[in-house]
Amino acid sequence: MEIWHNPRCSKSRAAKQALDDAGVEYTERRYLDAPPTEAELDHVLTLLDKEPWEITRKGEPRYKELNLKDEPLDRAQWIKILSANPVLIERPIVIRDDSASVER
């Protein structure tokens, strides 16, 4: 199990604490410091059964800077943008062998 974690986010800290309290073994990935590759994002999106725009933090200043609201982008373009700008990825994401979830 792996958690994509931002220690500055209260929901992310709460999800990590819940895993700790449950005694679950996991790997912590501070995804802002170690951004996921495009292939990793594609895989996690498949596990989530979501499209990249569904896990995008649209309230982030970077979202507005990139003018993403008005850009007609396809899945591959979105994945490339999220990989290059991990601050836009919703968090935390908990990844299991055959599933994943955004723990909000």
N, C-alpha and C positions, 0 to 999 in steps of 0.2 A: 504494500500500500504506500502511496505517496500523497503528500499534500503540497499543493502550490500555495505558498503562504507569503503574506505580507505582514510582518510583525507590527506595523503601524496601524493596521486595520483591526477594529474591535471584533468584527465578525470572524475574521481570520484567526485572531487569537482565541476566540471562543471555540471555534471548531478544533483547533489544535489542543486546547485544554480538554475538550470532550474526548478526543482520542487518547490523551494522556490518562484521564480519569478512568477510561475503559480498559486501560492496559494494553492497548493495541500497538503493535509494532508497525512503524512507518518510517519513511524517509521524508525529511522536510526539505522542500526546495523553495528557496527564496527567489521566486521567479523574476523579480525586478533585477536581481543581481546575476541570475543565471537564466536568461530568457529561453523559453522553449523554441526549438527549431520549427520550421514550417512543417516538417514531417511529424514531429511530436504533436503539434497543434491539430493537424489533420486527424491523427489517430484519436486524440482526446475528444475532438468534436464528434467523431464517429461513435465513441463510447457514450458520449452525452446525448447523442441523437439530436444534435443542434447544429445550426449554421453559425459561422463566425460572428455575424452581426447580432446574434442572440446572446452572446456572452461579451459584448462590447460595452464598456462603461461610457455611455453617451454624455454623461455630465462632466467628464474630464476636460480640462482646458485643451489638452492635446487633440482631442476629438474635433473640437472647433477649429483649432489651428490647421488641421489637415483637411478641413472642409468636407468631412465624410458624410454629413447629412445629405448633401446635394450630389454626391458622387455615385453614379450607377456602377457599382463594382461587382465582380463575380466572386465566387468562393475563394479561388486561388489568390486573387488580389487582396481580399480581406485577410486571409491567413498570413500573407506576406507582411501586411501592415501591422497586424497584431504581434507577430514575431519580432518586428523591428521596434515596436512601441508597446512593450508588455504592460505599461501602466494602464492601457486600455482594456486589459483582460479582467473580466469579473473574477472575484475571489471570495473565499478560497475554493479551490477545486480539489476534491478528493478523488484519487484514481485507484481503482482496484484492478485485479487481473482482467476482468471482463466487463467492467462498468466504471462510470465516473459520475460525479454529481457536483453541482455548484452548491455549496453549503451556505446559503443566505437565509 
